[in-house]
């Protein structure tokens, strides 16, 4: 399985499985979106999902302190 397929499976396909594709699962106007911002490309190596620098959840952007894995605002 390609790395990009894992991302689609976890997002778009997850929303489809929950019958919530109208609400989330893809980045589109009018949909809910919690985001993670990564320092490294997960398309190169799926373990790069661990390189989270920021999280945007319910409209609040938080920086991640990777030294102890706690949120910083």
N, CA, C and O atoms as a GROMACS GRO file, in nm:
protein
  292
    1UNK      N    1   0.084  -0.118   0.000
    1UNK     CA    2   0.000   0.000   0.000
    1UNK      C    3   0.089   0.125   0.000
    1UNK      O    4   0.187   0.132   0.075
    2UNK      N    5   0.057   0.220  -0.082
    2UNK     CA    6   0.131   0.346  -0.091
    2UNK      C    7   0.102   0.432   0.032
    2UNK      O    8  -0.005   0.421   0.092
    3UNK      N    9   0.198   0.518   0.069
    3UNK     CA   10   0.180   0.606   0.183
    3UNK      C   11   0.057   0.696   0.167
    3UNK      O   12  -0.018   0.717   0.262
    4UNK      N   13   0.038   0.749   0.046
    4UNK     CA   14  -0.078   0.837   0.022
    4UNK      C   15  -0.209   0.761   0.041
    4UNK      O   16  -0.309   0.819   0.082
    5UNK      N   17  -0.209   0.632   0.011
    5UNK     CA   18  -0.330   0.551   0.028
    5UNK      C   19  -0.365   0.536   0.176
    5UNK      O   20  -0.483   0.527   0.212
    6UNK      N   21  -0.264   0.532   0.261
    6UNK     CA   22  -0.288   0.524   0.405
    6UNK      C   23  -0.356   0.651   0.454
    6UNK      O   24  -0.445   0.646   0.538
    7UNK      N   25  -0.313   0.766   0.402
    7UNK     CA   26  -0.373   0.894   0.441
    7UNK      C   27  -0.520   0.898   0.398
    7UNK      O   28  -0.606   0.937   0.477
    8UNK      N   29  -0.548   0.858   0.275
    8UNK     CA   30  -0.687   0.856   0.226
    8UNK      C   31  -0.771   0.758   0.308
    8UNK      O   32  -0.886   0.787   0.342
    9UNK      N   33  -0.715   0.643   0.339
    9UNK     CA   34  -0.787   0.543   0.416
    9UNK      C   35  -0.825   0.597   0.554
    9UNK      O   36  -0.934   0.571   0.603
   10UNK      N   37  -0.734   0.672   0.615
   10UNK     CA   38  -0.758   0.723   0.750
   10UNK      C   39  -0.850   0.845   0.752
   10UNK      O   40  -0.910   0.874   0.855
   11UNK      N   41  -0.863   0.915   0.642
   11UNK     CA   42  -0.941   1.039   0.640
   11UNK      C   43  -1.070   1.023   0.559
   11UNK      O   44  -1.178   1.009   0.616
   12UNK      N   45  -1.058   1.026   0.428
   12UNK     CA   46  -1.176   1.019   0.341
   12UNK      C   47  -1.252   0.889   0.359
   12UNK      O   48  -1.375   0.891   0.374
   13UNK      N   49  -1.184   0.777   0.358
   13UNK     CA   50  -1.253   0.648   0.371
   13UNK      C   51  -1.313   0.631   0.511
   13UNK      O   52  -1.418   0.569   0.527
   14UNK      N   53  -1.244   0.687   0.611
   14UNK     CA   54  -1.298   0.682   0.747
   14UNK      C   55  -1.430   0.757   0.758
   14UNK      O   56  -1.524   0.709   0.821
   15UNK      N   57  -1.436   0.874   0.697
   15UNK     CA   58  -1.560   0.952   0.696
   15UNK      C   59  -1.671   0.879   0.620
   15UNK      O   60  -1.786   0.879   0.662
   16UNK      N   61  -1.634   0.818   0.508
   16UNK     CA   62  -1.733   0.741   0.431
   16UNK      C   63  -1.787   0.623   0.513
   16UNK      O   64  -1.907   0.596   0.511
   17UNK      N   65  -1.699   0.554   0.584
   17UNK     CA   66  -1.741   0.438   0.664
   17UNK      C   67  -1.836   0.479   0.776
   17UNK      O   68  -1.923   0.401   0.816
   18UNK      N   69  -1.818   0.602   0.827
   18UNK     CA   70  -1.906   0.652   0.934
   18UNK      C   71  -2.029   0.724   0.879
   18UNK      O   72  -2.110   0.778   0.955
   19UNK      N   73  -2.043   0.725   0.745
   19UNK     CA   74  -2.152   0.796   0.677
   19UNK      C   75  -2.152   0.945   0.713
   19UNK      O   76  -2.257   1.005   0.735
   20UNK      N   77  -2.030   1.004   0.719
   20UNK     CA   78  -2.015   1.144   0.756
   20UNK      C   79  -1.932   1.221   0.652
   20UNK      O   80  -1.876   1.326   0.684
   21UNK      N   81  -1.926   1.171   0.530
   21UNK     CA   82  -1.844   1.234   0.427
   21UNK      C   83  -1.891   1.375   0.392
   21UNK      O   84  -1.813   1.454   0.338
   22UNK      N   85  -2.015   1.408   0.422
   22UNK     CA   86  -2.063   1.545   0.399
   22UNK      C   87  -2.010   1.641   0.504
   22UNK      O   88  -2.011   1.763   0.483
   23UNK      N   89  -1.963   1.589   0.616
   23UNK     CA   90  -1.917   1.672   0.728
   23UNK      C   91  -1.766   1.684   0.736
   23UNK      O   92  -1.714   1.792   0.768
   24UNK      N   93  -1.693   1.576   0.708
   24UNK     CA   94  -1.547   1.577   0.717
   24UNK      C   95  -1.488   1.466   0.633
   24UNK      O   96  -1.561   1.390   0.570
   25UNK      N   97  -1.355   1.456   0.631
   25UNK     CA   98  -1.286   1.352   0.555
   25UNK      C   99  -1.203   1.405   0.440
   25UNK      O  100  -1.108   1.340   0.397
   26UNK      N  101  -1.239   1.523   0.391
   26UNK     CA  102  -1.162   1.592   0.287
   26UNK      C  103  -1.161   1.741   0.322
   26UNK      O  104  -1.248   1.789   0.394
   27UNK      N  105  -1.063   1.812   0.269
   27UNK     CA  106  -1.057   1.957   0.293
   27UNK      C  107  -1.142   2.028   0.189
   27UNK      O  108  -1.104   2.042   0.073
   28UNK      N  109  -1.259   2.073   0.234
   28UNK     CA  110  -1.353   2.143   0.147
   28UNK      C  111  -1.425   2.249   0.227
   28UNK      O  112  -1.445   2.234   0.348
   29UNK      N  113  -1.464   2.356   0.160
   29UNK     CA  114  -1.540   2.463   0.225
   29UNK      C  115  -1.667   2.405   0.287
   29UNK      O  116  -1.739   2.328   0.223
   30UNK      N  117  -1.693   2.443   0.412
   30UNK     CA  118  -1.814   2.400   0.480
   30UNK      C  119  -1.800   2.272   0.560
   30UNK      O  120  -1.894   2.230   0.627
   31UNK      N  121  -1.682   2.208   0.552
   31UNK     CA  122  -1.660   2.084   0.628
   31UNK      C  123  -1.577   2.114   0.753
   31UNK      O  124  -1.501   2.211   0.757
   32UNK      N  125  -1.592   2.029   0.854
   32UNK     CA  126  -1.510   2.037   0.973
   32UNK      C  127  -1.370   1.988   0.940
   32UNK      O  128  -1.354   1.897   0.859
   33UNK      N  129  -1.269   2.048   1.004
   33UNK     CA  130  -1.132   2.003   0.978
   33UNK      C  131  -1.043   2.027   1.099
   33UNK      O  132  -1.022   2.141   1.140
   34UNK      N  133  -0.992   1.921   1.154
   34UNK     CA  134  -0.883   1.927   1.250
   34UNK      C  135  -0.759   1.890   1.170
   34UNK      O  136  -0.761   1.793   1.095
   35UNK      N  137  -0.653   1.966   1.186
   35UNK     CA  138  -0.534   1.948   1.104
   35UNK      C  139  -0.411   1.921   1.188
   35UNK      O  140  -0.401   1.967   1.302
   36UNK      N  141  -0.318   1.846   1.133
   36UNK     CA  142  -0.185   1.834   1.190
   36UNK      C  143  -0.087   1.888   1.087
   36UNK      O  144  -0.102   1.863   0.967
   37UNK      N  145   0.013   1.961   1.133
   37UNK     CA  146   0.116   2.014   1.046
   37UNK      C  147   0.244   1.939   1.080
   37UNK      O  148   0.288   1.937   1.195
   38UNK      N  149   0.302   1.879   0.978
   38UNK     CA  150   0.418   1.794   0.998
   38UNK      C  151   0.546   1.863   0.953
   38UNK      O  152   0.544   1.946   0.862
   39UNK      N  153   0.657   1.829   1.018
   39UNK     CA  154   0.787   1.881   0.978
   39UNK      C  155   0.848   1.800   0.864
   39UNK      O  156   0.932   1.851   0.790
   40UNK      N  157   0.806   1.675   0.851
   40UNK     CA  158   0.861   1.586   0.748
   40UNK      C  159   0.748   1.530   0.663
   40UNK      O  160   0.633   1.525   0.706
   41UNK      N  161   0.780   1.487   0.543
   41UNK     CA  162   0.683   1.438   0.446
   41UNK      C  163   0.647   1.291   0.472
   41UNK      O  164   0.733   1.204   0.460
   42UNK      N  165   0.520   1.263   0.507
   42UNK     CA  166   0.479   1.124   0.528
   42UNK      C  167   0.470   1.046   0.398
   42UNK      O  168   0.459   0.923   0.400
   43UNK      N  169   0.474   1.115   0.285
   43UNK     CA  170   0.476   1.047   0.156
   43UNK      C  171   0.607   0.977   0.129
   43UNK      O  172   0.614   0.885   0.048
   44UNK      N  173   0.711   1.020   0.198
   44UNK     CA  174   0.843   0.957   0.184
   44UNK      C  175   0.857   0.840   0.280
   44UNK      O  176   0.904   0.733   0.244
   45UNK      N  177   0.813   0.863   0.404
   45UNK     CA  178   0.824   0.761   0.508
   45UNK      C  179   0.706   0.778   0.603
   45UNK      O  180   0.691   0.885   0.663
   46UNK      N  181   0.624   0.677   0.618
   46UNK     CA  182   0.503   0.688   0.699
   46UNK      C  183   0.536   0.721   0.845
   46UNK      O  184   0.450   0.775   0.916
   47UNK      N  185   0.655   0.689   0.893
   47UNK     CA  186   0.692   0.724   1.030
   47UNK      C  187   0.706   0.875   1.048
   47UNK      O  188   0.715   0.923   1.162
   48UNK      N  189   0.710   0.950   0.939
   48UNK     CA  190   0.715   1.096   0.948
   48UNK      C  191   0.587   1.155   1.005
   48UNK      O  192   0.583   1.274   1.036
   49UNK      N  193   0.483   1.074   1.020
   49UNK     CA  194   0.363   1.123   1.088
   49UNK      C  195   0.394   1.158   1.233
   49UNK      O  196   0.315   1.228   1.297
   50UNK      N  197   0.505   1.111   1.284
   50UNK     CA  198   0.545   1.142   1.422
   50UNK      C  199   0.612   1.279   1.433
   50UNK      O  200   0.641   1.324   1.544
   51UNK      N  201   0.635   1.346   1.321
   51UNK     CA  202   0.705   1.475   1.321
   51UNK      C  203   0.607   1.592   1.328
   51UNK      O  204   0.619   1.688   1.252
   52UNK      N  205   0.511   1.584   1.417
   52UNK     CA  206   0.406   1.686   1.428
   52UNK      C  207   0.465   1.814   1.489
   52UNK      O  208   0.530   1.810   1.594
   53UNK      N  209   0.442   1.927   1.422
   53UNK     CA  210   0.489   2.056   1.475
   53UNK      C  211   0.373   2.139   1.530
   53UNK      O  212   0.390   2.212   1.627
   54UNK      N  213   0.254   2.127   1.468
   54UNK     CA  214   0.136   2.203   1.513
   54UNK      C  215   0.010   2.118   1.495
   54UNK      O  216   0.006   2.027   1.412
   55UNK      N  217  -0.091   2.151   1.574
   55UNK     CA  218  -0.223   2.089   1.562
   55UNK      C  219  -0.326   2.201   1.560
   55UNK      O  220  -0.319   2.294   1.640
   56UNK      N  221  -0.421   2.193   1.468
   56UNK     CA  222  -0.534   2.286   1.469
   56UNK      C  223  -0.658   2.205   1.498
   56UNK      O  224  -0.699   2.120   1.419
   57UNK      N  225  -0.717   2.231   1.614
   57UNK     CA  226  -0.834   2.156   1.659
   57UNK      C  227  -0.939   2.253   1.707
   57UNK      O  228  -0.911   2.341   1.788
   58UNK      N  229  -1.061   2.237   1.658
   58UNK     CA  230  -1.173   2.327   1.688
   58UNK      C  231  -1.134   2.474   1.674
   58UNK      O  232  -1.171   2.557   1.757
   59UNK      N  233  -1.057   2.504   1.569
   59UNK     CA  234  -1.022   2.641   1.537
   59UNK      C  235  -0.903   2.697   1.613
   59UNK      O  236  -0.867   2.813   1.592
   60UNK      N  237  -0.843   2.620   1.702
   60UNK     CA  238  -0.729   2.668   1.782
   60UNK      C  239  -0.601   2.602   1.732
   60UNK      O  240  -0.592   2.479   1.725
   61UNK      N  241  -0.502   2.685   1.698
   61UNK     CA  242  -0.373   2.634   1.653
   61UNK      C  243  -0.280   2.623   1.772
   61UNK      O  244  -0.258   2.720   1.844
   62UNK      N  245  -0.225   2.503   1.793
   62UNK     CA  246  -0.133   2.478   1.904
   62UNK      C  247  -0.002   2.426   1.850
   62UNK      O  248   0.001   2.343   1.759
   63UNK      N  249   0.107   2.476   1.906
   63UNK     CA  250   0.240   2.425   1.871
   63UNK      C  251   0.269   2.303   1.957
   63UNK      O  252   0.231   2.299   2.074
   64UNK      N  253   0.334   2.206   1.900
   64UNK     CA  254   0.368   2.084   1.974
   64UNK      C  255   0.510   2.094   2.026
   64UNK      O  256   0.603   2.127   1.951
   65UNK      N  257   0.526   2.066   2.153
   65UNK     CA  258   0.658   2.059   2.214
   65UNK      C  259   0.702   1.913   2.205
   65UNK      O  260   0.663   1.831   2.288
   66UNK      N  261   0.782   1.882   2.106
   66UNK     CA  262   0.822   1.744   2.083
   66UNK      C  263   0.916   1.690   2.190
   66UNK      O  264   0.939   1.569   2.195
   67UNK      N  265   0.970   1.776   2.274
   67UNK     CA  266   1.060   1.727   2.378
   67UNK      C  267   0.986   1.646   2.484
   67UNK      O  268   1.041   1.553   2.542
   68UNK      N  269   0.858   1.681   2.508
   68UNK     CA  270   0.781   1.602   2.604
   68UNK      C  271   0.640   1.572   2.553
   68UNK      O  272   0.554   1.526   2.627
   69UNK      N  273   0.619   1.598   2.423
   69UNK     CA  274   0.495   1.566   2.353
   69UNK      C  275   0.372   1.629   2.418
   69UNK      O  276   0.267   1.566   2.425
   70UNK      N  277   0.385   1.753   2.464
   70UNK     CA  278   0.273   1.827   2.521
   70UNK      C  279   0.237   1.942   2.427
   70UNK      O  280   0.322   1.993   2.355
   71UNK      N  281   0.109   1.981   2.430
   71UNK     CA  282   0.064   2.094   2.350
   71UNK      C  283   0.113   2.224   2.413
   71UNK      O  284   0.116   2.239   2.535
   72UNK      N  285   0.152   2.319   2.326
   72UNK     CA  286   0.181   2.455   2.370
   72UNK      C  287   0.096   2.548   2.284
   72UNK      O  288   0.088   2.530   2.163
   73UNK      N  289   0.032   2.645   2.345
   73UNK     CA  290  -0.046   2.745   2.270
   73UNK      C  291   0.037   2.869   2.251
   73UNK      O  292  -0.009   2.965   2.190
   0.00000   0.00000   0.00000
